[in-house]
Amino acid sequence: MKKRSSGDRAGTHGGKDAPRGSGPVLRTVSGPVRGREAAGGVVAVLGIPYAAPPFGARRFGEPEPAAPWNGVRDCTAFGPVAPQSAELPGAPVWRPGDEDVLTVNVWAPEDAATGPGPLPVFFWIHGGANTFGSSAQPDFDGTALARAGLVVVSCNFRVGFEGFGHVPGHPANRGLLDQAAALRWVRDNIAAFGGDPENVTVAGHSSGAGAVVCLMAMERARGLFRRAVAHSVPSTFHSVALATAVTGRIAAAAGVAPTAEGLRSASPGALVAASDAVSAACATAPVAAVHAFESVIFQPVVDGEVLPTDPLRALASGAARDIDLLLCHAEEEYWFLHTVGAVREVTTEAELGELARALGLPDGLADGYGAVMPGAPVLDRALAVLGDAKFGAYTTRLAETHARAGGRAHLARFARARTGVRPWHTADVPFAFGNLDAPGADFLLGGPPEEEDRALSRRMLRAWADFAAGGEPGWPPVTATATPARVWAVPADRLADVTASPVHGLWRSVPFGLLRPLRGTDA
């Protein structure tokens, strides 16, 4: 970091309570910003605007440049989160009137700018079903990764209807456009923080991982990053017809016309409430068939412009073969979503068949899990089918497709378990970030971390850091004929041959396509 005078030294390690006038000052293209000292020789600069507030005349539009400021801007606390109804452990909530929601955060070693050379940049995109979440969640703190030799950046972006709702005459995938704008901010500013704009890795989990592979397919993100890390990539992408149908439902719930004028007349809070109501009603009135089982109504839209094609097709064409790709998924993804009540209970063979049809799976695929999981209850088989359909099989297919198209891909699986807690969705994130003691992590881990967990965390964090630095996480890449995977586990990891798994055989020829609305669904 930039050298500081004795008068610039921080008097506290706190965030909001850090006194103005303390902490390091760095210069961005919009103006100088003041950060704060974090733990272990790391500086955190939080809540830096990368684009103008996307409301008023800018609402539903592409992100526009942030206005410059005079004087030093205090950036010692996270910026406001995008409109949403979620209240997450340790994270701020959205409040009506919060508008300056397009901000980035940077963690860097305090001597990064004066060291022997620029450091690799690790750019994080949070998950949350494209509907909720923020960069301020405690398990996304970048301090440990910065201590490992990275400049870490995270961003807030529009979620829910503001970010992914279909608005006639306005760009689709505004949340993805926000992320691309944040990456342009990195390109133009990160050198001042000691980062290398020519060595950027974009990373994310769940819907954030979906965003990562979308950015790989987007012309507007071309050249903004060299590598990509994607944990638990969702297989779901919406057609324009489905996005239009979802908007129709939300507009009706909000009491406005499904036009640009009508939707602008509804406040952000009103559209959040209407979206929640539509999602809750999907159990009995789904917009797409799968919504009867899980009601995630916002997904990236393959609109032919912002997102020209779905990521799997883009990778198959070789469009992103110059981007190194590291993929991971949890072995039992959907047990977490079932535990938090985000998926419908399936307890009979008839319901399992209904689920398979809603997912568009070939006849007999769900039945194949009876042989793979002999004696398992229907619910366990249903959760396994969902986990592979939505995350596991798709993540693996992306790795294999990228390799066959001439790209470099590495694959991993998260298998750490504890009595009463499975290797489930989201549990891998605090391990890779080195944040096992963050608020809420104990729920994902099944209790306080043990020493074997801390050792696993160090291994996973090192793999991320090494991959971001040079593209080598520490195990062989996928090839056109072989699919090795690092299996993260305690007490020790192992290397697995994915193609030897009977589950891999079940999915080998299953296509992944766009979600479309049910026939007769109102648009």
LUMZATOR-470623 format. One record per residue (C-alpha): y, x, z; residue in three letters. Coordinates in nm, 3 decimals, decimal comma, always signed. Layout:
REM LUMZATOR-470623
        Y        X        Z  lumlo
        Y        X        Z    ALA
...
***
This chain:
REM LUMZATOR-470623
        Y        X        Z  lumlo
   +0,000   +0,000   +0,000    MET
   +0,364   +0,095   -0,030    LYS
   +0,490   +0,337   +0,233    LYS
   +0,672   +0,160   +0,515    ARG
   +0,946   +0,278   +0,745    SER
   +0,897   +0,257   +1,119    SER
   +1,120   -0,048   +1,118    GLY
   +0,882   -0,225   +0,878    ASP
   +0,576   -0,195   +1,098    ARG
   +0,417   -0,525   +1,199    ALA
   +0,434   -0,617   +1,564    GLY
   +0,145   -0,865   +1,552    THR
   -0,176   -0,926   +1,363    HIS
   -0,111   -1,302   +1,356    GLY
   -0,046   -1,517   +1,049    GLY
   +0,220   -1,786   +1,097    LYS
   +0,340   -1,617   +1,414    ASP
   +0,408   -1,281   +1,248    ALA
   +0,784   -1,223   +1,297    PRO
   +0,999   -1,218   +0,987    ARG
   +1,107   -0,863   +0,910    GLY
   +0,772   -0,708   +1,000    SER
   +0,485   -0,612   +0,772    GLY
   +0,465   -0,443   +0,431    PRO
   +0,693   -0,547   +0,145    VAL
   +0,564   -0,544   -0,213    LEU
   +0,732   -0,641   -0,538    ARG
   +0,598   -0,904   -0,777    THR
   +0,752   -1,010   -1,107    VAL
   +0,902   -1,315   -0,930    SER
   +1,045   -1,122   -0,636    GLY
   +0,952   -0,919   -0,328    PRO
   +0,696   -1,051   -0,079    VAL
   +0,621   -0,957   +0,277    ARG
   +0,261   -0,957   +0,402    GLY
   +0,099   -0,875   +0,731    ARG
   -0,148   -0,627   +0,867    GLU
   -0,501   -0,761   +0,889    ALA
   -0,793   -0,597   +1,069    ALA
   -0,928   -0,252   +0,992    GLY
   -0,648   -0,101   +0,784    GLY
   -0,621   -0,397   +0,546    VAL
   -0,300   -0,572   +0,442    VAL
   -0,300   -0,946   +0,366    ALA
   -0,030   -1,107   +0,153    VAL
   -0,082   -1,483   +0,152    LEU
   +0,057   -1,786   -0,026    GLY
   +0,231   -1,611   -0,318    ILE
   +0,332   -1,864   -0,587    PRO
   +0,173   -1,786   -0,924    TYR
   +0,302   -2,103   -1,092    ALA
   +0,557   -2,375   -1,030    ALA
   +0,466   -2,685   -0,822    PRO
   +0,265   -2,912   -1,057    PRO
   +0,439   -3,235   -0,964    PHE
   +0,738   -3,439   -1,075    GLY
   +0,808   -3,371   -1,442    ALA
   +0,529   -3,109   -1,445    ARG
   +0,258   -3,344   -1,315    ARG
   -0,062   -3,349   -1,523    PHE
   +0,077   -3,068   -1,738    GLY
   -0,022   -2,707   -1,795    GLU
   +0,086   -2,467   -1,520    PRO
   +0,436   -2,330   -1,570    GLU
   +0,578   -2,000   -1,441    PRO
   +0,695   -1,983   -1,082    ALA
   +1,069   -1,965   -1,034    ALA
   +1,192   -1,622   -0,919    PRO
   +1,340   -1,590   -0,573    TRP
   +1,609   -1,382   -0,411    ASN
   +1,541   -1,181   -0,100    GLY
   +1,202   -1,107   +0,055    VAL
   +0,965   -1,405   +0,062    ARG
   +0,756   -1,434   +0,378    ASP
   +0,389   -1,440   +0,272    CYS
   +0,209   -1,414   +0,602    THR
   +0,038   -1,757   +0,594    ALA
   -0,168   -1,948   +0,338    PHE
   +0,011   -2,188   +0,107    GLY
   -0,042   -2,565   +0,106    PRO
   -0,370   -2,697   -0,030    VAL
   -0,399   -2,926   -0,333    ALA
   -0,416   -3,306   -0,282    PRO
   -0,751   -3,402   -0,125    GLN
   -0,892   -3,594   +0,170    SER
   -1,124   -3,321   +0,303    ALA
   -1,080   -3,168   +0,647    GLU
   -1,277   -2,841   +0,658    LEU
   -1,343   -2,618   +0,961    PRO
   -1,063   -2,371   +1,020    GLY
   -0,875   -2,466   +0,701    ALA
   -0,546   -2,651   +0,648    PRO
   -0,541   -3,009   +0,524    VAL
   -0,330   -3,160   +0,249    TRP
   -0,035   -3,366   +0,359    ARG
   +0,175   -3,594   +0,134    PRO
   +0,479   -3,399   +0,024    GLY
   +0,296   -3,065   -0,004    ASP
   +0,375   -2,959   -0,360    GLU
   +0,387   -2,579   -0,386    ASP
   +0,006   -2,567   -0,410    VAL
   -0,042   -2,303   -0,682    LEU
   -0,056   -1,983   -0,480    THR
   -0,262   -1,665   -0,459    VAL
   -0,362   -1,446   -0,165    ASN
   -0,423   -1,070   -0,175    VAL
   -0,614   -0,843   +0,064    TRP
   -0,600   -0,470   -0,001    ALA
   -0,649   -0,143   +0,186    PRO
   -0,307   -0,048   +0,322    GLU
   -0,316   +0,284   +0,133    ASP
   -0,442   +0,131   -0,195    ALA
   -0,122   +0,190   -0,389    ALA
   -0,097   +0,554   -0,280    THR
   -0,465   +0,648   -0,324    GLY
   -0,623   +0,854   -0,600    PRO
   -0,647   +0,563   -0,842    GLY
   -0,630   +0,186   -0,876    PRO
   -0,907   -0,015   -0,711    LEU
   -1,135   -0,279   -0,868    PRO
   -1,005   -0,636   -0,831    VAL
   -1,225   -0,918   -0,701    PHE
   -1,082   -1,262   -0,785    PHE
   -1,238   -1,553   -0,589    TRP
   -1,251   -1,922   -0,692    ILE
   -1,350   -2,161   -0,413    HIS
   -1,600   -2,442   -0,453    GLY
   -1,587   -2,804   -0,337    GLY
   -1,728   -3,031   -0,611    ALA
   -1,400   -2,989   -0,805    ASN
   -1,264   -3,235   -0,548    THR
   -1,179   -3,044   -0,231    PHE
   -1,158   -2,699   -0,073    GLY
   -0,906   -2,419   -0,065    SER
   -0,869   -2,043   -0,055    SER
   -0,778   -2,068   +0,315    ALA
   -1,133   -2,144   +0,429    GLN
   -1,226   -1,880   +0,690    PRO
   -1,546   -1,770   +0,516    ASP
   -1,335   -1,662   +0,216    PHE
   -1,128   -1,409   +0,412    ASP
   -1,116   -1,095   +0,198    GLY
   -1,077   -0,835   +0,473    THR
   -1,435   -0,702   +0,473    ALA
   -1,446   -0,676   +0,093    LEU
   -1,112   -0,494   +0,094    ALA
   -1,253   -0,245   +0,346    ARG
   -1,537   -0,189   +0,096    ALA
   -1,286   -0,063   -0,160    GLY
   -1,168   -0,374   -0,346    LEU
   -0,839   -0,553   -0,393    VAL
   -0,936   -0,914   -0,324    VAL
   -0,748   -1,211   -0,467    VAL
   -0,808   -1,581   -0,410    SER
   -0,618   -1,882   -0,536    CYS
   -0,547   -2,248   -0,479    ASN
   -0,560   -2,474   -0,783    PHE
   -0,550   -2,845   -0,860    ARG
   -0,868   -3,033   -0,766    VAL
   -0,975   -3,397   -0,789    GLY
   -0,780   -3,619   -1,024    PHE
   -0,479   -3,389   -1,035    GLU
   -0,698   -3,106   -1,163    GLY
   -0,982   -3,271   -1,355    PHE
   -0,894   -3,636   -1,418    GLY
   -0,856   -3,751   -1,778    HIS
   -0,492   -3,839   -1,853    VAL
   -0,417   -3,956   -2,210    PRO
   -0,188   -3,714   -2,392    GLY
   -0,221   -3,444   -2,127    HIS
   -0,445   -3,136   -2,113    PRO
   -0,796   -3,166   -1,970    ALA
   -0,928   -2,921   -1,710    ASN
   -0,594   -2,853   -1,548    ARG
   -0,773   -2,686   -1,258    GLY
   -0,924   -2,434   -1,500    LEU
   -0,583   -2,379   -1,660    LEU
   -0,444   -2,306   -1,313    ASP
   -0,715   -2,045   -1,257    GLN
   -0,634   -1,880   -1,590    ALA
   -0,267   -1,873   -1,490    ALA
   -0,362   -1,707   -1,160    ALA
   -0,558   -1,445   -1,355    LEU
   -0,250   -1,379   -1,566    ARG
   -0,059   -1,329   -1,240    TRP
   -0,321   -1,070   -1,146    VAL
   -0,277   -0,896   -1,481    ARG
   +0,100   -0,877   -1,435    ASP
   +0,125   -0,801   -1,062    ASN
   -0,189   -0,652   -0,911    ILE
   -0,096   -0,289   -0,981    ALA
   +0,174   -0,319   -0,714    ALA
   -0,102   -0,392   -0,462    PHE
   -0,315   -0,097   -0,574    GLY
   -0,545   -0,300   -0,800    GLY
   -0,658   -0,218   -1,151    ASP
   -0,564   -0,498   -1,397    PRO
   -0,817   -0,352   -1,641    GLU
   -1,105   -0,389   -1,395    ASN
   -1,107   -0,749   -1,272    VAL
   -1,417   -0,939   -1,160    THR
   -1,383   -1,317   -1,139    VAL
   -1,619   -1,476   -0,886    ALA
   -1,701   -1,815   -0,738    GLY
   -1,957   -2,038   -0,572    HIS
   -2,079   -2,388   -0,665    SER
   -1,798   -2,563   -0,857    SER
   -1,614   -2,230   -0,832    GLY
   -1,910   -2,068   -1,008    ALA
   -1,891   -2,345   -1,269    GLY
   -1,528   -2,247   -1,317    ALA
   -1,630   -1,883   -1,363    VAL
   -1,866   -1,959   -1,652    VAL
   -1,610   -2,199   -1,801    CYS
   -1,352   -1,918   -1,798    LEU
   -1,606   -1,705   -1,984    MET
   -1,606   -1,972   -2,256    ALA
   -1,228   -2,027   -2,267    MET
   -1,003   -1,858   -2,519    GLU
   -0,712   -1,887   -2,274    ARG
   -0,895   -1,659   -2,030    ALA
   -1,002   -1,406   -2,292    ARG
   -0,935   -1,048   -2,186    GLY
   -0,829   -1,135   -1,831    LEU
   -1,147   -1,010   -1,662    PHE
   -1,430   -0,767   -1,729    ARG
   -1,705   -0,897   -1,500    ARG
   -1,815   -1,225   -1,345    ALA
   -2,004   -1,324   -1,030    VAL
   -2,135   -1,681   -1,010    ALA
   -2,337   -1,815   -0,716    HIS
   -2,510   -2,154   -0,756    SER
   -2,368   -2,258   -1,093    VAL
   -2,372   -2,638   -1,142    PRO
   -2,531   -2,762   -1,463    SER
   -2,301   -3,064   -1,490    THR
   -2,024   -3,091   -1,747    PHE
   -1,860   -3,414   -1,856    HIS
   -1,809   -3,553   -2,202    SER
   -1,464   -3,687   -2,286    VAL
   -1,614   -4,036   -2,286    ALA
   -1,736   -3,999   -1,927    LEU
   -1,407   -3,849   -1,808    ALA
   -1,228   -4,144   -1,970    THR
   -1,460   -4,391   -1,800    ALA
   -1,405   -4,226   -1,460    VAL
   -1,028   -4,250   -1,510    THR
   -1,064   -4,619   -1,590    GLY
   -1,241   -4,680   -1,260    ARG
   -0,986   -4,477   -1,063    ILE
   -0,688   -4,645   -1,228    ALA
   -0,835   -4,986   -1,146    ALA
   -0,890   -4,883   -0,784    ALA
   -0,530   -4,759   -0,764    ALA
   -0,397   -5,077   -0,926    GLY
   -0,237   -4,901   -1,223    VAL
   -0,297   -4,886   -1,597    ALA
   -0,524   -4,602   -1,723    PRO
   -0,232   -4,460   -1,923    THR
   -0,021   -4,153   -1,862    ALA
   +0,267   -4,372   -1,747    GLU
   +0,046   -4,581   -1,522    GLY
   -0,125   -4,281   -1,365    LEU
   +0,207   -4,103   -1,305    ARG
   +0,327   -4,410   -1,119    SER
   +0,050   -4,362   -0,860    ALA
   +0,123   -4,103   -0,593    SER
   -0,115   -3,808   -0,551    PRO
   -0,233   -3,965   -0,224    GLY
   -0,302   -4,296   -0,396    ALA
   -0,518   -4,126   -0,658    LEU
   -0,704   -3,933   -0,386    VAL
   -0,780   -4,262   -0,208    ALA
   -0,878   -4,434   -0,533    ALA
   -1,105   -4,144   -0,629    SER
   -1,275   -4,157   -0,289    ASP
   -1,330   -4,531   -0,332    ALA
   -1,484   -4,488   -0,678    VAL
   -1,709   -4,210   -0,552    SER
   -1,827   -4,423   -0,258    ALA
   -1,902   -4,715   -0,490    ALA
   -2,119   -4,504   -0,723    CYS
   -2,430   -4,568   -0,516    ALA
   -2,437   -4,923   -0,650    THR
   -2,203   -4,895   -0,950    ALA
   -2,248   -4,548   -1,105    PRO
   -2,036   -4,436   -1,397    VAL
   -2,311   -4,199   -1,514    ALA
   -2,674   -4,253   -1,415    ALA
   -2,693   -3,950   -1,186    VAL
   -2,397   -4,080   -0,983    HIS
   -2,638   -4,324   -0,817    ALA
   -2,791   -4,021   -0,643    PHE
   -2,488   -3,796   -0,595    GLU
   -2,136   -3,917   -0,658    SER
   -1,951   -3,609   -0,783    VAL
   -1,711   -3,775   -1,026    ILE
   -1,502   -3,472   -1,128    PHE
   -1,645   -3,195   -1,344    GLN
   -1,513   -2,968   -1,618    PRO
   -1,470   -3,166   -1,938    VAL
   -1,590   -3,027   -2,271    VAL
   -1,281   -3,143   -2,456    ASP
   -1,304   -2,910   -2,756    GLY
   -0,970   -2,750   -2,675    GLU
   -0,928   -2,610   -2,323    VAL
   -1,306   -2,592   -2,290    LEU
   -1,428   -2,577   -2,651    PRO
   -1,799   -2,597   -2,567    THR
   -2,021   -2,593   -2,261    ASP
   -2,079   -2,249   -2,106    PRO
   -2,448   -2,228   -2,197    LEU
   -2,369   -2,273   -2,566    ARG
   -2,082   -2,027   -2,540    ALA
   -2,306   -1,762   -2,386    LEU
   -2,581   -1,828   -2,641    ALA
   -2,332   -1,765   -2,922    SER
   -2,245   -1,423   -2,776    GLY
   -1,885   -1,528   -2,713    ALA
   -1,884   -1,353   -2,374    ALA
   -2,129   -1,067   -2,436    ARG
   -1,865   -0,812   -2,335    ASP
   -1,850   -0,958   -1,981    ILE
   -2,102   -0,831   -1,723    ASP
   -2,252   -1,122   -1,530    LEU
   -2,405   -1,135   -1,180    LEU
   -2,571   -1,467   -1,090    LEU
   -2,733   -1,593   -0,771    CYS
   -2,870   -1,920   -0,636    HIS
   -3,023   -2,033   -0,309    ALA
   -3,394   -2,111   -0,306    GLU
   -3,353   -2,455   -0,147    GLU
   -3,005   -2,563   -0,251    GLU
   -3,017   -2,938   -0,196    TYR
   -3,147   -2,942   +0,160    TRP
   -2,789   -2,865   +0,265    PHE
   -2,642   -3,147   +0,057    LEU
   -2,900   -3,386   +0,200    HIS
   -2,819   -3,272   +0,555    THR
   -2,446   -3,342   +0,510    VAL
   -2,516   -3,682   +0,351    GLY
   -2,402   -3,592   -0,001    ALA
   -2,717   -3,711   -0,179    VAL
   -2,914   -4,036   -0,174    ARG
   -3,244   -4,040   +0,013    GLU
   -3,549   -4,049   -0,218    VAL
   -3,869   -4,142   -0,036    THR
   -4,102   -4,311   -0,289    THR
   -4,269   -4,200   -0,611    GLU
   -4,082   -4,477   -0,794    ALA
   -3,748   -4,346   -0,670    GLU
   -3,847   -3,993   -0,771    LEU
   -3,918   -4,122   -1,122    GLY
   -3,581   -4,297   -1,123    GLU
   -3,412   -3,973   -1,019    LEU
   -3,585   -3,780   -1,298    ALA
   -3,467   -4,035   -1,555    ARG
   -3,112   -4,026   -1,416    ALA
   -3,115   -3,648   -1,458    LEU
   -3,244   -3,687   -1,814    GLY
   -3,555   -3,481   -1,742    LEU
   -3,857   -3,481   -1,973    PRO
   -4,153   -3,697   -1,875    ASP
   -4,388   -3,514   -1,641    GLY
   -4,143   -3,251   -1,515    LEU
   -4,095   -3,412   -1,174    ALA
   -4,471   -3,472   -1,153    ASP
   -4,518   -3,098   -1,198    GLY
   -4,364   -3,042   -0,856    TYR
   -4,667   -3,212   -0,703    GLY
   -4,875   -2,913   -0,814    ALA
   -4,608   -2,660   -0,717    VAL
   -4,560   -2,821   -0,374    MET
   -4,900   -2,971   -0,285    PRO
   -4,883   -3,210   +0,008    GLY
   -4,502   -3,205   +0,024    ALA
   -4,326   -3,534   +0,106    PRO
   -4,150   -3,713   -0,177    VAL
   -3,812   -3,627   -0,025    LEU
   -3,887   -3,253   -0,034    ASP
   -4,000   -3,274   -0,395    ARG
   -3,693   -3,476   -0,489    ALA
   -3,462   -3,222   -0,326    LEU
   -3,645   -2,940   -0,504    ALA
   -3,606   -3,117   -0,839    VAL
   -3,236   -3,177   -0,774    LEU
   -3,179   -2,820   -0,659    GLY
   -3,340   -2,673   -0,969    ASP
   -3,185   -2,925   -1,208    ALA
   -2,834   -2,882   -1,076    LYS
   -2,832   -2,514   -0,969    PHE
   -3,145   -2,298   -0,972    GLY
   -3,288   -2,349   -1,321    ALA
   -2,943   -2,359   -1,479    TYR
   -2,826   -2,040   -1,308    THR
   -3,144   -1,865   -1,425    THR
   -3,101   -2,001   -1,779    ARG
   -2,747   -1,864   -1,794    LEU
   -2,871   -1,515   -1,703    ALA
   -3,149   -1,525   -1,963    GLU
   -2,922   -1,668   -2,231    THR
   -2,652   -1,409   -2,171    HIS
   -2,908   -1,126   -2,191    ALA
   -3,062   -1,258   -2,513    ARG
   -2,716   -1,280   -2,670    ALA
   -2,652   -0,913   -2,603    GLY
   -2,471   -0,940   -2,270    GLY
   -2,558   -0,771   -1,943    ARG
   -2,679   -1,004   -1,666    ALA
   -2,824   -0,952   -1,318    HIS
   -2,995   -1,230   -1,122    LEU
   -3,051   -1,281   -0,749    ALA
   -3,192   -1,547   -0,517    ARG
   -3,091   -1,617   -0,159    PHE
   -3,401   -1,665   +0,058    ALA
   -3,281   -1,599   +0,413    ARG
   -3,415   -1,870   +0,645    ALA
   -3,429   -1,943   +1,015    ARG
   -3,628   -2,199   +1,212    THR
   -3,471   -2,535   +1,132    GLY
   -3,244   -2,393   +0,860    VAL
   -3,348   -2,339   +0,500    ARG
   -3,204   -2,097   +0,242    PRO
   -2,963   -2,363   +0,128    TRP
   -2,643   -2,421   -0,064    HIS
   -2,337   -2,227   +0,056    THR
   -2,523   -2,018   +0,318    ALA
   -2,505   -1,709   +0,096    ASP
   -2,123   -1,707   +0,086    VAL
   -2,043   -1,579   +0,438    PRO
   -2,314   -1,314   +0,393    PHE
   -2,160   -1,176   +0,074    ALA
   -1,806   -1,192   +0,213    PHE
   -1,910   -1,026   +0,540    GLY
   -1,781   -1,323   +0,738    ASN
   -2,081   -1,429   +0,946    LEU
   -1,860   -1,501   +1,248    ASP
   -1,616   -1,728   +1,061    ALA
   -1,564   -2,083   +1,194    PRO
   -1,835   -2,307   +1,050    GLY
   -2,068   -2,022   +0,953    ALA
   -2,297   -2,092   +1,248    ASP
   -2,387   -2,429   +1,095    PHE
   -2,484   -2,264   +0,767    LEU
   -2,679   -1,991   +0,948    LEU
   -2,847   -2,213   +1,206    GLY
   -2,676   -2,041   +1,497    GLY
   -2,508   -1,708   +1,576    PRO
   -2,596   -1,422   +1,340    PRO
   -2,867   -1,179   +1,445    GLU
   -2,868   -0,807   +1,369    GLU
   -3,101   -0,860   +1,071    GLU
   -2,845   -1,108   +0,934    ASP
   -2,567   -0,853   +0,968    ARG
   -2,777   -0,596   +0,784    ALA
   -2,839   -0,847   +0,504    LEU
   -2,468   -0,921   +0,490    SER
   -2,389   -0,551   +0,448    ARG
   -2,639   -0,527   +0,161    ARG
   -2,500   -0,833   -0,018    MET
   -2,138   -0,726   +0,027    LEU
   -2,222   -0,379   -0,104    ARG
   -2,386   -0,532   -0,412    ALA
   -2,070   -0,733   -0,487    TRP
   -1,850   -0,428   -0,437    ALA
   -2,065   -0,200   -0,652    ASP
   -2,090   -0,459   -0,927    PHE
   -1,712   -0,510   -0,927    ALA
   -1,656   -0,136   -0,940    ALA
   -1,901   -0,044   -1,214    GLY
   -2,127   -0,333   -1,313    GLY
   -2,435   -0,213   -1,117    GLU
   -2,535   -0,426   -0,815    PRO
   -2,846   -0,219   -0,742    GLY
   -3,140   -0,373   -0,930    TRP
   -3,251   -0,403   -1,295    PRO
   -3,075   -0,642   -1,533    PRO
   -3,235   -0,935   -1,709    VAL
   -3,357   -0,850   -2,059    THR
   -3,463   -1,051   -2,361    ALA
   -3,822   -1,036   -2,236    THR
   -3,802   -0,998   -1,855    ALA
   -3,621   -1,181   -1,573    THR
   -3,622   -0,968   -1,257    PRO
   -3,434   -1,103   -0,956    ALA
   -3,328   -0,949   -0,628    ARG
   -3,444   -1,181   -0,349    VAL
   -3,204   -1,157   -0,056    TRP
   -3,404   -1,202   +0,264    ALA
   -3,465   -1,081   +0,619    VAL
   -3,597   -0,846   +0,733    PRO
   -3,606   -0,694   +0,384    ALA
   -3,520   -0,781   +0,026    ASP
   -3,765   -0,771   -0,261    ARG
   -3,764   -0,774   -0,640    LEU
   -3,932   -1,075   -0,799    ALA
   -4,051   -1,155   -1,151    ASP
   -3,895   -1,498   -1,210    VAL
   -4,109   -1,568   -1,515    THR
   -4,421   -1,557   -1,296    ALA
   -4,301   -1,859   -1,097    SER
   -4,462   -2,193   -1,191    PRO
   -4,123   -2,357   -1,146    VAL
   -3,981   -2,133   -1,418    HIS
   -4,257   -2,256   -1,647    GLY
   -4,165   -2,619   -1,579    LEU
   -3,806   -2,560   -1,690    TRP
   -3,861   -2,314   -1,974    ARG
   -3,791   -2,561   -2,257    SER
   -3,577   -2,820   -2,075    VAL
   -3,235   -2,863   -2,241    PRO
   -2,910   -2,892   -2,047    PHE
   -2,652   -3,127   -2,199    GLY
   -2,330   -3,310   -2,116    LEU
   -2,316   -3,609   -1,885    LEU
   -2,219   -3,932   -2,059    ARG
   -2,129   -4,274   -1,922    PRO
   -2,381   -4,552   -1,883    LEU
   -2,376   -4,805   -2,162    ARG
   -2,132   -5,083   -2,096    GLY
   -1,929   -4,876   -1,851    THR
   -1,564   -4,969   -1,870    ASP
   -1,330   -4,699   -1,987    ALA
***
